[in-house]
Amino acid sequence: MARTPDSKAKTFIAAVKLFSQRGYHGTALNDILDAAGSPRGSLYFHFPKGKEEIGEAASGLAGEAVRQVIATAAETSNNVEDFLTQIVQTMASNLERSGYTEGCPIAITALETAAQSEILGAAARNAFQSWEHELTRGFERFGRKDAALLATTVLSQLEGALLLARTYRSLEPMHRAQEAVKLLVNARRRKRGEA
């Protein structure tokens, strides 16, 4: 039986959602506590470093969730195209389900805070690097010698597509990105003479 999240975990989950909708600076501590149903008195008990501590943990939680999506896609796919399709479709589905209010759970916070907060900058870097690493592992699973290059390129393409899809309130940029990364992967494979 699944455990019910405690007050601290609920706070992190609420923060991930709110940060991906409003950004770090657009989300007040009271917003997070209200969304989590956490008592205000618990704030300094659970989070003595305040909002920055919540932001760091939320980035870690969101980063791990996306890393697991990528790892699962690699493990359950038969080829590179299936791998990419699963990742893009999961991202597109999450965006659409949110009513185009939640894009990448890391991007907004990273853009707002990475230059100002070493803690939040490190948390964003760790999340993005874990995704790149997992994409690299996925491409290596399918025998790609250019796995690291593909991982960086695919992550960049999908991050941009999420931003456009959220802005346009349309999944069309995600569909185009899916086709673009498949074309790129296949073109590089042909160029290198790989199967």
PyRosetta script that sets phi, psi and omega in degrees:
from pyrosetta import init, pose_from_sequence

init()
pose = pose_from_sequence("MARTPDSKAKTFIAAVKLFSQRGYHGTALNDILDAAGSPRGSLYFHFPKGKEEIGEAASGLAGEAVRQVIATAAETSNNVEDFLTQIVQTMASNLERSGYTEGCPIAITALETAAQSEILGAAARNAFQSWEHELTRGFERFGRKDAALLATTVLSQLEGALLLARTYRSLEPMHRAQEAVKLLVNARRRKRGEA")
pose.set_psi(1, 135.4)
pose.set_omega(1, -178.7)
pose.set_phi(2, -70.9)
pose.set_psi(2, 139.8)
pose.set_omega(2, 178.0)
pose.set_phi(3, -79.0)
pose.set_psi(3, 141.8)
pose.set_omega(3, 174.1)
pose.set_phi(4, -74.8)
pose.set_psi(4, 133.3)
pose.set_omega(4, -179.6)
pose.set_phi(5, -62.1)
pose.set_psi(5, 142.1)
pose.set_omega(5, 176.8)
pose.set_phi(6, -79.3)
pose.set_psi(6, 179.1)
pose.set_omega(6, -176.0)
pose.set_phi(7, -58.5)
pose.set_psi(7, -40.4)
pose.set_omega(7, -179.2)
pose.set_phi(8, -66.2)
pose.set_psi(8, -45.7)
pose.set_omega(8, 179.5)
pose.set_phi(9, -64.4)
pose.set_psi(9, -40.4)
pose.set_omega(9, 177.7)
pose.set_phi(10, -61.7)
pose.set_psi(10, -36.1)
pose.set_omega(10, 178.6)
pose.set_phi(11, -64.5)
pose.set_psi(11, -44.0)
pose.set_omega(11, 179.2)
pose.set_phi(12, -64.3)
pose.set_psi(12, -43.0)
pose.set_omega(12, -179.9)
pose.set_phi(13, -63.0)
pose.set_psi(13, -43.8)
pose.set_omega(13, 178.0)
pose.set_phi(14, -63.2)
pose.set_psi(14, -40.0)
pose.set_omega(14, -179.6)
pose.set_phi(15, -64.3)
pose.set_psi(15, -41.7)
pose.set_omega(15, 178.3)
pose.set_phi(16, -57.0)
pose.set_psi(16, -48.8)
pose.set_omega(16, -178.1)
pose.set_phi(17, -62.6)
pose.set_psi(17, -49.3)
pose.set_omega(17, -177.6)
pose.set_phi(18, -67.0)
pose.set_psi(18, -41.5)
pose.set_omega(18, 178.9)
pose.set_phi(19, -63.6)
pose.set_psi(19, -37.2)
pose.set_omega(19, -179.6)
pose.set_phi(20, -73.5)
pose.set_psi(20, -20.6)
pose.set_omega(20, 177.3)
pose.set_phi(21, -89.1)
pose.set_psi(21, -49.4)
pose.set_omega(21, -169.5)
pose.set_phi(22, -110.3)
pose.set_psi(22, -13.1)
pose.set_omega(22, -173.4)
pose.set_phi(23, 87.9)
pose.set_psi(23, 169.4)
pose.set_omega(23, -178.3)
pose.set_phi(24, -68.4)
pose.set_psi(24, -49.9)
pose.set_omega(24, -176.6)
pose.set_phi(25, -72.2)
pose.set_psi(25, -23.7)
pose.set_omega(25, 179.2)
pose.set_phi(26, -84.9)
pose.set_psi(26, 0.8)
pose.set_omega(26, -178.8)
pose.set_phi(27, -115.5)
pose.set_psi(27, 119.2)
pose.set_omega(27, 178.0)
pose.set_phi(28, -86.4)
pose.set_psi(28, 155.7)
pose.set_omega(28, 176.6)
pose.set_phi(29, -55.6)
pose.set_psi(29, -41.1)
pose.set_omega(29, 179.4)
pose.set_phi(30, -62.3)
pose.set_psi(30, -34.2)
pose.set_omega(30, 176.5)
pose.set_phi(31, -61.2)
pose.set_psi(31, -43.9)
pose.set_omega(31, -179.0)
pose.set_phi(32, -65.1)
pose.set_psi(32, -47.7)
pose.set_omega(32, -179.1)
pose.set_phi(33, -62.5)
pose.set_psi(33, -41.7)
pose.set_omega(33, 178.4)
pose.set_phi(34, -62.3)
pose.set_psi(34, -46.5)
pose.set_omega(34, -179.0)
pose.set_phi(35, -64.1)
pose.set_psi(35, -33.2)
pose.set_omega(35, -179.4)
pose.set_phi(36, -84.3)
pose.set_psi(36, -15.5)
pose.set_omega(36, -174.7)
pose.set_phi(37, 70.1)
pose.set_psi(37, 26.9)
pose.set_omega(37, -178.2)
pose.set_phi(38, -91.6)
pose.set_psi(38, 141.4)
pose.set_omega(38, 177.4)
pose.set_phi(39, -69.9)
pose.set_psi(39, 143.0)
pose.set_omega(39, -178.5)
pose.set_phi(40, -61.3)
pose.set_psi(40, -30.7)
pose.set_omega(40, -179.8)
pose.set_phi(41, -65.5)
pose.set_psi(41, -20.5)
pose.set_omega(41, -178.1)
pose.set_phi(42, -81.2)
pose.set_psi(42, -12.4)
pose.set_omega(42, -173.5)
pose.set_phi(43, -55.4)
pose.set_psi(43, -57.3)
pose.set_omega(43, -175.2)
pose.set_phi(44, -78.9)
pose.set_psi(44, -18.5)
pose.set_omega(44, 174.7)
pose.set_phi(45, -71.1)
pose.set_psi(45, -49.5)
pose.set_omega(45, -178.2)
pose.set_phi(46, -82.2)
pose.set_psi(46, -29.1)
pose.set_omega(46, -172.8)
pose.set_phi(47, -132.1)
pose.set_psi(47, 72.0)
pose.set_omega(47, -176.7)
pose.set_phi(48, -62.6)
pose.set_psi(48, -21.3)
pose.set_omega(48, 178.9)
pose.set_phi(49, -94.2)
pose.set_psi(49, 4.8)
pose.set_omega(49, 173.4)
pose.set_phi(50, 75.6)
pose.set_psi(50, -148.2)
pose.set_omega(50, -172.3)
pose.set_phi(51, -61.6)
pose.set_psi(51, -36.4)
pose.set_omega(51, -179.9)
pose.set_phi(52, -61.1)
pose.set_psi(52, -39.4)
pose.set_omega(52, 177.9)
pose.set_phi(53, -65.0)
pose.set_psi(53, -40.7)
pose.set_omega(53, 177.1)
pose.set_phi(54, -64.4)
pose.set_psi(54, -43.2)
pose.set_omega(54, 179.0)
pose.set_phi(55, -61.1)
pose.set_psi(55, -41.2)
pose.set_omega(55, 178.7)
pose.set_phi(56, -63.3)
pose.set_psi(56, -46.7)
pose.set_omega(56, -179.4)
pose.set_phi(57, -67.5)
pose.set_psi(57, -39.0)
pose.set_omega(57, 179.0)
pose.set_phi(58, -63.4)
pose.set_psi(58, -40.9)
pose.set_omega(58, 177.6)
pose.set_phi(59, -63.7)
pose.set_psi(59, -39.8)
pose.set_omega(59, 177.6)
pose.set_phi(60, -64.2)
pose.set_psi(60, -42.7)
pose.set_omega(60, 179.7)
pose.set_phi(61, -65.1)
pose.set_psi(61, -48.0)
pose.set_omega(61, 179.8)
pose.set_phi(62, -65.1)
pose.set_psi(62, -41.4)
pose.set_omega(62, 179.5)
pose.set_phi(63, -60.8)
pose.set_psi(63, -41.7)
pose.set_omega(63, 179.5)
pose.set_phi(64, -68.2)
pose.set_psi(64, -38.0)
pose.set_omega(64, 179.5)
pose.set_phi(65, -62.4)
pose.set_psi(65, -43.7)
pose.set_omega(65, 179.4)
pose.set_phi(66, -69.6)
pose.set_psi(66, -40.1)
pose.set_omega(66, 178.1)
pose.set_phi(67, -58.1)
pose.set_psi(67, -40.2)
pose.set_omega(67, 179.3)
pose.set_phi(68, -66.7)
pose.set_psi(68, -36.6)
pose.set_omega(68, 176.3)
pose.set_phi(69, -60.4)
pose.set_psi(69, -44.9)
pose.set_omega(69, -179.4)
pose.set_phi(70, -65.3)
pose.set_psi(70, -44.7)
pose.set_omega(70, -179.7)
pose.set_phi(71, -62.6)
pose.set_psi(71, -43.1)
pose.set_omega(71, 179.1)
pose.set_phi(72, -64.1)
pose.set_psi(72, -41.3)
pose.set_omega(72, 178.1)
pose.set_phi(73, -60.5)
pose.set_psi(73, -41.0)
pose.set_omega(73, 179.6)
pose.set_phi(74, -65.5)
pose.set_psi(74, -42.2)
pose.set_omega(74, -176.8)
pose.set_phi(75, -70.4)
pose.set_psi(75, -27.9)
pose.set_omega(75, -174.0)
pose.set_phi(76, -105.4)
pose.set_psi(76, 4.0)
pose.set_omega(76, -179.0)
pose.set_phi(77, -98.0)
pose.set_psi(77, 152.3)
pose.set_omega(77, 178.4)
pose.set_phi(78, -94.0)
pose.set_psi(78, -18.4)
pose.set_omega(78, -178.6)
pose.set_phi(79, -158.9)
pose.set_psi(79, 175.9)
pose.set_omega(79, -176.8)
pose.set_phi(80, -60.9)
pose.set_psi(80, -41.4)
pose.set_omega(80, -178.5)
pose.set_phi(81, -63.3)
pose.set_psi(81, -42.2)
pose.set_omega(81, 176.6)
pose.set_phi(82, -61.8)
pose.set_psi(82, -42.0)
pose.set_omega(82, 179.5)
pose.set_phi(83, -57.1)
pose.set_psi(83, -51.1)
pose.set_omega(83, -179.9)
pose.set_phi(84, -65.3)
pose.set_psi(84, -41.3)
pose.set_omega(84, -179.4)
pose.set_phi(85, -60.5)
pose.set_psi(85, -44.6)
pose.set_omega(85, 179.9)
pose.set_phi(86, -61.0)
pose.set_psi(86, -43.9)
pose.set_omega(86, -179.0)
pose.set_phi(87, -63.2)
pose.set_psi(87, -50.5)
pose.set_omega(87, -177.8)
pose.set_phi(88, -63.0)
pose.set_psi(88, -43.5)
pose.set_omega(88, -178.0)
pose.set_phi(89, -65.3)
pose.set_psi(89, -35.7)
pose.set_omega(89, 176.8)
pose.set_phi(90, -65.7)
pose.set_psi(90, -45.7)
pose.set_omega(90, 178.6)
pose.set_phi(91, -61.9)
pose.set_psi(91, -45.7)
pose.set_omega(91, -178.9)
pose.set_phi(92, -63.5)
pose.set_psi(92, -42.2)
pose.set_omega(92, 179.8)
pose.set_phi(93, -62.9)
pose.set_psi(93, -43.2)
pose.set_omega(93, 178.7)
pose.set_phi(94, -63.3)
pose.set_psi(94, -42.0)
pose.set_omega(94, 179.3)
pose.set_phi(95, -64.0)
pose.set_psi(95, -46.5)
pose.set_omega(95, -179.3)
pose.set_phi(96, -64.7)
pose.set_psi(96, -42.6)
pose.set_omega(96, 179.6)
pose.set_phi(97, -60.5)
pose.set_psi(97, -31.3)
pose.set_omega(97, 179.6)
pose.set_phi(98, -81.5)
pose.set_psi(98, -0.5)
pose.set_omega(98, -175.8)
pose.set_phi(99, 71.1)
pose.set_psi(99, 30.1)
pose.set_omega(99, 179.9)
pose.set_phi(100, 64.8)
pose.set_psi(100, 25.9)
pose.set_omega(100, 178.5)
pose.set_phi(101, -99.1)
pose.set_psi(101, -16.8)
pose.set_omega(101, -177.4)
pose.set_phi(102, -125.7)
pose.set_psi(102, 109.9)
pose.set_omega(102, 176.1)
pose.set_phi(103, -94.9)
pose.set_psi(103, -130.9)
pose.set_omega(103, 177.4)
pose.set_phi(104, -65.3)
pose.set_psi(104, 131.3)
pose.set_omega(104, -177.8)
pose.set_phi(105, -73.5)
pose.set_psi(105, -5.3)
pose.set_omega(105, -178.1)
pose.set_phi(106, -113.7)
pose.set_psi(106, -34.4)
pose.set_omega(106, -167.3)
pose.set_phi(107, -55.9)
pose.set_psi(107, -50.3)
pose.set_omega(107, -175.3)
pose.set_phi(108, -63.0)
pose.set_psi(108, -46.7)
pose.set_omega(108, 179.6)
pose.set_phi(109, -61.9)
pose.set_psi(109, -41.0)
pose.set_omega(109, 179.4)
pose.set_phi(110, -62.3)
pose.set_psi(110, -45.7)
pose.set_omega(110, -179.6)
pose.set_phi(111, -63.2)
pose.set_psi(111, -38.2)
pose.set_omega(111, -177.1)
pose.set_phi(112, -77.3)
pose.set_psi(112, -32.0)
pose.set_omega(112, -166.4)
pose.set_phi(113, -121.9)
pose.set_psi(113, -16.8)
pose.set_omega(113, -171.5)
pose.set_phi(114, -56.6)
pose.set_psi(114, -35.2)
pose.set_omega(114, -179.4)
pose.set_phi(115, -82.7)
pose.set_psi(115, -15.5)
pose.set_omega(115, -175.6)
pose.set_phi(116, -104.5)
pose.set_psi(116, -26.0)
pose.set_omega(116, -175.6)
pose.set_phi(117, -130.0)
pose.set_psi(117, 115.3)
pose.set_omega(117, 178.4)
pose.set_phi(118, -63.0)
pose.set_psi(118, -35.5)
pose.set_omega(118, -179.6)
pose.set_phi(119, -64.5)
pose.set_psi(119, -50.4)
pose.set_omega(119, -179.1)
pose.set_phi(120, -71.8)
pose.set_psi(120, -34.3)
pose.set_omega(120, 175.5)
pose.set_phi(121, -62.5)
pose.set_psi(121, -43.1)
pose.set_omega(121, 178.6)
pose.set_phi(122, -65.3)
pose.set_psi(122, -39.7)
pose.set_omega(122, 179.2)
pose.set_phi(123, -63.2)
pose.set_psi(123, -42.0)
pose.set_omega(123, 178.1)
pose.set_phi(124, -66.1)
pose.set_psi(124, -44.8)
pose.set_omega(124, 178.5)
pose.set_phi(125, -59.1)
pose.set_psi(125, -44.6)
pose.set_omega(125, 179.9)
pose.set_phi(126, -60.2)
pose.set_psi(126, -42.1)
pose.set_omega(126, 179.7)
pose.set_phi(127, -63.9)
pose.set_psi(127, -52.4)
pose.set_omega(127, -178.6)
pose.set_phi(128, -61.1)
pose.set_psi(128, -41.2)
pose.set_omega(128, 179.2)
pose.set_phi(129, -65.2)
pose.set_psi(129, -35.6)
pose.set_omega(129, 178.8)
pose.set_phi(130, -67.5)
pose.set_psi(130, -34.7)
pose.set_omega(130, 177.4)
pose.set_phi(131, -69.0)
pose.set_psi(131, -43.3)
pose.set_omega(131, 178.7)
pose.set_phi(132, -61.9)
pose.set_psi(132, -42.5)
pose.set_omega(132, 178.9)
pose.set_phi(133, -62.0)
pose.set_psi(133, -43.3)
pose.set_omega(133, -178.4)
pose.set_phi(134, -68.6)
pose.set_psi(134, -38.1)
pose.set_omega(134, 174.8)
pose.set_phi(135, -63.1)
pose.set_psi(135, -42.7)
pose.set_omega(135, 178.2)
pose.set_phi(136, -59.0)
pose.set_psi(136, -47.5)
pose.set_omega(136, 178.7)
pose.set_phi(137, -59.0)
pose.set_psi(137, -40.8)
pose.set_omega(137, 178.8)
pose.set_phi(138, -62.1)
pose.set_psi(138, -46.2)
pose.set_omega(138, 179.1)
pose.set_phi(139, -65.4)
pose.set_psi(139, -37.9)
pose.set_omega(139, 177.3)
pose.set_phi(140, -63.4)
pose.set_psi(140, -35.5)
pose.set_omega(140, 178.7)
pose.set_phi(141, -57.3)
pose.set_psi(141, -32.2)
pose.set_omega(141, -179.7)
pose.set_phi(142, -98.1)
pose.set_psi(142, 18.4)
pose.set_omega(142, 171.6)
pose.set_phi(143, 79.2)
pose.set_psi(143, 18.9)
pose.set_omega(143, -178.3)
pose.set_phi(144, -83.1)
pose.set_psi(144, 122.7)
pose.set_omega(144, 178.5)
pose.set_phi(145, -78.8)
pose.set_psi(145, -19.2)
pose.set_omega(145, 179.2)
pose.set_phi(146, -100.3)
pose.set_psi(146, 31.2)
pose.set_omega(146, -172.1)
pose.set_phi(147, -58.0)
pose.set_psi(147, -43.8)
pose.set_omega(147, -177.6)
pose.set_phi(148, -66.1)
pose.set_psi(148, -42.3)
pose.set_omega(148, 177.5)
pose.set_phi(149, -62.5)
pose.set_psi(149, -45.0)
pose.set_omega(149, 179.2)
pose.set_phi(150, -62.8)
pose.set_psi(150, -40.4)
pose.set_omega(150, -178.7)
pose.set_phi(151, -60.4)
pose.set_psi(151, -47.6)
pose.set_omega(151, -179.9)
pose.set_phi(152, -64.1)
pose.set_psi(152, -42.8)
pose.set_omega(152, -178.8)
pose.set_phi(153, -65.0)
pose.set_psi(153, -45.0)
pose.set_omega(153, -179.2)
pose.set_phi(154, -65.8)
pose.set_psi(154, -44.6)
pose.set_omega(154, 179.6)
pose.set_phi(155, -60.9)
pose.set_psi(155, -43.9)
pose.set_omega(155, 178.8)
pose.set_phi(156, -61.6)
pose.set_psi(156, -44.9)
pose.set_omega(156, -179.9)
pose.set_phi(157, -62.0)
pose.set_psi(157, -45.0)
pose.set_omega(157, -176.7)
pose.set_phi(158, -71.8)
pose.set_psi(158, -35.8)
pose.set_omega(158, 176.3)
pose.set_phi(159, -62.4)
pose.set_psi(159, -44.2)
pose.set_omega(159, 177.8)
pose.set_phi(160, -64.6)
pose.set_psi(160, -40.0)
pose.set_omega(160, 179.8)
pose.set_phi(161, -65.9)
pose.set_psi(161, -38.0)
pose.set_omega(161, 176.8)
pose.set_phi(162, -61.9)
pose.set_psi(162, -42.3)
pose.set_omega(162, 178.8)
pose.set_phi(163, -62.3)
pose.set_psi(163, -46.6)
pose.set_omega(163, 179.3)
pose.set_phi(164, -64.8)
pose.set_psi(164, -44.2)
pose.set_omega(164, -179.3)
pose.set_phi(165, -61.3)
pose.set_psi(165, -41.0)
pose.set_omega(165, 178.8)
pose.set_phi(166, -66.8)
pose.set_psi(166, -43.1)
pose.set_omega(166, -179.7)
pose.set_phi(167, -65.5)
pose.set_psi(167, -44.7)
pose.set_omega(167, -178.8)
pose.set_phi(168, -78.7)
pose.set_psi(168, -14.9)
pose.set_omega(168, -174.2)
pose.set_phi(169, 56.5)
pose.set_psi(169, 46.8)
pose.set_omega(169, -177.5)
pose.set_phi(170, -151.7)
pose.set_psi(170, 145.1)
pose.set_omega(170, 177.4)
pose.set_phi(171, -84.7)
pose.set_psi(171, -2.2)
pose.set_omega(171, -177.7)
pose.set_phi(172, -54.6)
pose.set_psi(172, -44.1)
pose.set_omega(172, 177.1)
pose.set_phi(173, -60.7)
pose.set_psi(173, -31.9)
pose.set_omega(173, 177.8)
pose.set_phi(174, -69.6)
pose.set_psi(174, -41.5)
pose.set_omega(174, 178.1)
pose.set_phi(175, -63.0)
pose.set_psi(175, -42.7)
pose.set_omega(175, 178.8)
pose.set_phi(176, -66.0)
pose.set_psi(176, -40.0)
pose.set_omega(176, 178.1)
pose.set_phi(177, -63.2)
pose.set_psi(177, -39.5)
pose.set_omega(177, 178.4)
pose.set_phi(178, -60.2)
pose.set_psi(178, -45.6)
pose.set_omega(178, 178.3)
pose.set_phi(179, -66.1)
pose.set_psi(179, -40.0)
pose.set_omega(179, -178.7)
pose.set_phi(180, -63.4)
pose.set_psi(180, -44.7)
pose.set_omega(180, -178.4)
pose.set_phi(181, -69.6)
pose.set_psi(181, -33.5)
pose.set_omega(181, 176.1)
pose.set_phi(182, -65.1)
pose.set_psi(182, -44.0)
pose.set_omega(182, 178.1)
pose.set_phi(183, -60.5)
pose.set_psi(183, -44.8)
pose.set_omega(183, -180.0)
pose.set_phi(184, -61.7)
pose.set_psi(184, -47.9)
pose.set_omega(184, -178.7)
pose.set_phi(185, -61.8)
pose.set_psi(185, -44.4)
pose.set_omega(185, -179.6)
pose.set_phi(186, -68.9)
pose.set_psi(186, -38.3)
pose.set_omega(186, 178.2)
pose.set_phi(187, -63.9)
pose.set_psi(187, -41.9)
pose.set_omega(187, 179.3)
pose.set_phi(188, -67.1)
pose.set_psi(188, -36.0)
pose.set_omega(188, 179.2)
pose.set_phi(189, -64.9)
pose.set_psi(189, -44.8)
pose.set_omega(189, 179.3)
pose.set_phi(190, -63.2)
pose.set_psi(190, -42.2)
pose.set_omega(190, -179.0)
pose.set_phi(191, -62.2)
pose.set_psi(191, -37.9)
pose.set_omega(191, -178.1)
pose.set_phi(192, -87.4)
pose.set_psi(192, -6.5)
pose.set_omega(192, 179.3)
pose.set_phi(193, 73.0)
pose.set_psi(193, 27.9)
pose.set_omega(193, 179.3)
pose.set_phi(194, -89.3)
pose.set_psi(194, 160.1)
pose.set_omega(194, 179.6)
pose.set_phi(195, -70.0)
pose.dump_pdb("model.pdb")
